Amino acid sequence: MIELAGAFAGQHILITGATGGIGSILAIRLAREGCSISAVGHSEERLEDLREYIESVGGTCGTIVADLSKPICGSSLVESAERAFGPVDSAFLTAGVFTLARLDDLDDQAITSAITLNLISPIEIARALFEAMSPRGQGKIAMTASLAGLVPLPFLSVYSAAKSGLISFCRSAAPEFRERGISLTCIAPGAVDTAFISKIRPIFAKFGWRIDSPHRVAEEILRATALKKNVVVTAGFERLGAYISPLFPEMLERIMRKPRSEFAKIFTDVPK
């Protein structure tokens, strides 16, 4: 894509969820463009594997071990990255967890961890980056939300709440960031092909819902960030739900009855 040419070349890039499907693709792609990568993840072993691979192809990578499902200090994390490679030029906050569950199967800790990882931690890190980038008057930040933050999908209530909050944060905060020369982009993909998706792949196939590859979503994230977009939905025709939901919520609820019944079959004690 011509609009990506040189957009991030040689920059210091901070990536959370760097060992995940999308995060690792971004890290490797950008390292090959001469970027210095500050990779953030909760597994030291997987971070080391990523670092070794990036260095084996001639890239530069530093690692930061952090469990973003627990309270963190965003400023400390950004400062750790800056000690290694100097000021952060762009950041991709991709860390998240997909929580498909009945509400009464989630205990307090599971709910708190999911909200912290999917909403609170990215906001904390974005705020810290805002403070660090403001004196320079430039920077790009991308946050990964989900179509589930715009369309109420079955058995994703906590996940949907967190991603909806992230989308609202980006829409509300973007003007403040823009005033300082910083772009704030939020990407809302549909389902992404991960190990977890295998559990619900037949349901998606039955209703003709698309499952995107991590590579395609990574490219869309790079494109939207390079173009300084605000909120971008990358799903297929399912994105229509994002427009139907606020205007005709009862219609969408009726449309989702059959999919909900299929999802319910995953939980043996949920009425079908």
C-alpha positions as CSV (number, residue, x, y, z in Angstrom):
1,M,0.0,0.0,0.0
2,I,1.6,3.2,-1.2
3,E,0.2,5.2,1.8
4,L,2.4,3.1,4.1
5,A,5.7,3.8,2.3
6,G,8.0,5.4,4.8
7,A,5.3,6.2,7.4
8,F,7.2,4.4,10.2
9,A,10.7,3.8,8.8
10,G,13.4,4.2,11.4
11,Q,11.1,5.0,14.2
12,H,11.0,3.8,17.8
13,I,7.8,1.7,18.1
14,L,6.2,0.6,21.3
15,I,3.9,-2.5,20.9
16,T,1.8,-4.1,23.6
17,G,0.6,-7.6,23.1
18,A,3.8,-8.0,21.0
19,T,3.9,-11.8,21.2
20,G,0.2,-12.1,20.0
21,G,-0.8,-12.8,16.5
22,I,-1.3,-9.2,15.4
23,G,1.3,-7.7,17.7
24,S,4.1,-10.0,16.5
25,I,3.3,-9.4,12.9
26,L,3.5,-5.6,13.5
27,A,6.8,-6.0,15.4
28,I,8.5,-8.1,12.7
29,R,7.1,-6.0,9.8
30,L,8.3,-2.7,11.4
31,A,11.6,-4.1,12.5
32,R,12.3,-5.0,8.9
33,E,11.7,-1.3,8.1
34,G,14.5,-0.3,10.4
35,C,12.4,0.5,13.4
36,S,13.6,-0.1,17.0
37,I,10.9,-2.2,18.7
38,S,10.0,-2.0,22.4
39,A,8.0,-5.2,22.7
40,V,5.7,-5.5,25.7
41,G,4.2,-8.8,26.9
42,H,3.5,-10.9,29.9
43,S,5.6,-13.9,29.0
44,E,9.4,-13.4,29.3
45,E,10.1,-16.5,27.3
46,R,7.9,-15.5,24.4
47,L,9.3,-12.0,24.4
48,E,12.8,-13.5,24.2
49,D,11.8,-15.7,21.2
50,L,10.4,-12.6,19.5
51,R,13.6,-10.6,20.2
52,E,15.8,-13.4,18.9
53,Y,13.8,-13.7,15.7
54,I,13.8,-9.9,15.1
55,E,17.5,-9.7,15.7
56,S,18.1,-12.7,13.4
57,V,16.6,-10.8,10.5
58,G,18.7,-7.7,11.3
59,G,16.2,-5.8,13.4
60,T,16.4,-4.2,16.8
61,C,14.2,-5.2,19.7
62,G,14.0,-4.5,23.4
63,T,11.6,-6.3,25.7
64,I,9.4,-5.2,28.6
65,V,7.7,-7.8,30.7
66,A,4.4,-6.5,32.0
67,D,1.0,-8.1,32.9
68,L,-1.5,-5.5,31.6
69,S,-4.4,-7.4,33.1
70,K,-3.2,-6.0,36.5
71,P,-2.9,-2.3,37.5
72,I,0.2,-0.7,36.0
73,C,1.9,2.6,35.8
74,G,1.7,3.7,32.2
75,S,4.5,6.3,32.7
76,S,6.9,3.7,34.1
77,L,6.3,1.5,31.1
78,V,6.9,4.3,28.6
79,E,10.0,5.4,30.5
80,S,11.4,1.8,30.3
81,A,11.0,2.0,26.5
82,E,12.6,5.4,26.3
83,R,15.7,4.2,28.3
84,A,16.4,1.6,25.6
85,F,15.8,3.6,22.4
86,G,14.9,7.1,23.2
87,P,11.5,8.8,22.7
88,V,8.7,6.7,21.4
89,D,7.6,7.8,17.9
90,S,4.6,5.5,17.4
91,A,2.7,3.0,19.5
92,F,0.5,0.1,18.8
93,L,-1.6,-1.0,21.8
94,T,-2.8,-4.5,20.7
95,A,-2.9,-6.4,24.0
96,G,-6.3,-7.8,24.8
97,V,-8.3,-10.9,25.7
98,F,-11.4,-12.3,24.0
99,T,-13.8,-13.3,26.8
100,L,-16.6,-15.5,25.5
101,A,-18.5,-16.6,28.6
102,R,-21.8,-16.6,30.4
103,L,-21.9,-13.7,32.8
104,D,-22.5,-16.0,35.8
105,D,-19.4,-18.0,34.9
106,L,-17.2,-14.9,35.4
107,D,-16.1,-14.2,38.9
108,D,-15.0,-10.8,40.1
109,Q,-11.3,-11.3,39.3
110,A,-12.1,-12.4,35.8
111,I,-14.2,-9.4,35.1
112,T,-11.7,-7.0,36.7
113,S,-8.8,-8.6,34.7
114,A,-10.7,-8.4,31.4
115,I,-11.7,-4.7,31.9
116,T,-8.1,-3.8,33.0
117,L,-6.4,-5.5,30.1
118,N,-8.9,-4.4,27.4
119,L,-9.7,-0.9,28.6
120,I,-7.8,0.6,31.6
121,S,-4.3,-0.4,30.7
122,P,-4.4,1.0,27.1
123,I,-5.9,4.2,28.4
124,E,-3.2,4.5,31.0
125,I,-0.5,3.9,28.4
126,A,-2.0,6.3,25.9
127,R,-2.2,9.0,28.6
128,A,1.5,8.4,29.4
129,L,2.4,8.6,25.7
130,F,0.3,11.8,25.4
131,E,2.5,13.4,28.1
132,A,5.7,12.1,26.6
133,M,4.9,13.0,23.0
134,S,3.3,16.4,23.7
135,P,6.6,18.4,24.1
136,R,7.8,17.2,20.7
137,G,4.4,17.9,19.1
138,Q,4.2,14.7,17.1
139,G,3.5,11.0,17.5
140,K,1.1,8.3,16.4
141,I,-0.9,6.0,18.7
142,A,-3.1,3.1,17.6
143,M,-5.5,1.2,19.9
144,T,-7.1,-2.1,18.9
145,A,-10.8,-2.4,19.8
146,S,-13.4,-4.7,18.2
147,L,-16.6,-4.8,16.2
148,A,-18.0,-6.2,19.5
149,G,-17.6,-2.7,21.0
150,L,-20.2,-1.5,18.4
151,V,-22.4,-4.5,18.0
152,P,-23.8,-6.4,21.1
153,L,-22.7,-9.9,20.3
154,P,-23.9,-12.8,22.5
155,F,-22.0,-13.9,25.6
156,L,-19.4,-11.1,25.1
157,S,-20.9,-8.6,27.6
158,V,-17.7,-7.8,29.5
159,Y,-15.5,-7.8,26.4
160,S,-18.0,-5.7,24.5
161,A,-18.3,-3.2,27.4
162,A,-14.5,-2.8,27.5
163,K,-14.1,-2.4,23.7
164,S,-17.0,0.0,23.6
165,G,-15.3,2.1,26.2
166,L,-12.1,2.1,24.3
167,I,-13.8,3.3,21.1
168,S,-15.5,6.0,23.1
169,F,-12.2,7.0,24.7
170,C,-10.6,7.4,21.3
171,R,-13.5,9.4,19.9
172,S,-13.6,11.7,22.9
173,A,-9.8,12.1,23.4
174,A,-8.7,12.4,19.8
175,P,-9.1,16.2,19.6
176,E,-6.9,16.7,22.7
177,F,-4.2,14.5,21.1
178,R,-4.6,16.3,17.8
179,E,-4.1,19.7,19.4
180,R,-0.6,18.4,20.5
181,G,0.2,17.0,17.0
182,I,-0.5,13.4,18.0
183,S,-2.8,11.2,16.1
184,L,-5.0,8.7,18.1
185,T,-6.4,5.9,16.0
186,C,-8.8,3.1,17.0
187,I,-9.2,0.0,14.9
188,A,-12.3,-2.2,15.4
189,P,-11.8,-5.5,13.5
190,G,-14.3,-8.3,13.4
191,A,-13.3,-11.8,14.2
192,V,-9.6,-12.5,13.8
193,D,-8.2,-16.0,13.1
194,T,-6.6,-17.1,16.4
195,A,-6.4,-20.3,18.3
196,F,-9.6,-19.4,20.2
197,I,-11.6,-18.9,17.0
198,S,-11.4,-22.6,16.2
199,K,-14.0,-23.1,19.0
200,I,-16.6,-20.9,17.2
201,R,-15.5,-21.2,13.6
202,P,-18.5,-23.4,12.6
203,I,-20.9,-20.7,13.9
204,F,-19.3,-18.0,11.8
205,A,-19.3,-20.3,8.7
206,K,-23.0,-21.0,9.2
207,F,-24.0,-17.4,9.2
208,G,-21.4,-16.3,6.5
209,W,-19.4,-14.1,8.9
210,R,-15.9,-13.4,7.9
211,I,-12.9,-14.4,9.9
212,D,-9.9,-12.1,9.1
213,S,-6.3,-13.1,9.0
214,P,-4.0,-11.4,11.5
215,H,-1.9,-10.3,8.6
216,R,-4.8,-8.4,7.0
217,V,-5.8,-6.8,10.3
218,A,-2.1,-5.8,10.9
219,E,-2.0,-4.1,7.5
220,E,-5.3,-2.3,8.2
221,I,-3.9,-1.1,11.5
222,L,-0.7,0.2,9.8
223,R,-2.7,1.9,7.1
224,A,-5.2,3.6,9.4
225,T,-2.5,4.8,11.7
226,A,-0.3,6.1,8.9
227,L,-3.3,8.1,7.5
228,K,-4.1,9.4,11.1
229,K,-7.7,8.0,11.0
230,N,-9.7,8.1,14.2
231,V,-12.1,5.1,14.4
232,V,-11.9,2.5,11.6
233,V,-14.0,-0.7,11.4
234,T,-12.3,-3.4,9.3
235,A,-14.9,-6.1,9.3
236,G,-16.8,-7.2,6.2
237,F,-20.6,-6.8,5.7
238,E,-20.9,-7.5,9.5
239,R,-20.0,-3.8,10.0
240,L,-23.5,-3.0,9.0
241,G,-24.4,-4.0,12.6
242,A,-22.5,-1.0,13.8
243,Y,-24.9,1.3,12.0
244,I,-28.1,-0.8,12.7
245,S,-27.4,-1.2,16.5
246,P,-27.9,2.4,17.6
247,L,-30.7,3.2,15.2
248,F,-32.7,-0.1,15.4
249,P,-31.6,-2.0,18.5
250,E,-34.7,-4.2,18.5
251,M,-34.2,-5.2,14.9
252,L,-30.6,-6.2,15.7
253,E,-31.7,-8.1,18.7
254,R,-34.1,-10.1,16.5
255,I,-31.4,-10.7,13.9
256,M,-29.1,-12.0,16.6
257,R,-31.5,-14.5,18.1
258,K,-30.4,-17.4,15.9
259,P,-26.7,-16.7,16.3
260,R,-27.3,-16.5,20.1
261,S,-28.9,-19.9,20.0
262,E,-25.9,-21.3,18.3
263,F,-23.5,-19.7,20.7
264,A,-25.6,-21.0,23.6
265,K,-24.8,-24.5,22.5
266,I,-21.2,-24.0,23.6
267,F,-22.5,-23.7,27.2
268,T,-24.3,-26.9,28.1
269,D,-26.4,-25.3,30.9
270,V,-27.6,-22.3,28.8
271,P,-31.2,-22.6,27.4
272,K,-31.1,-23.2,23.6
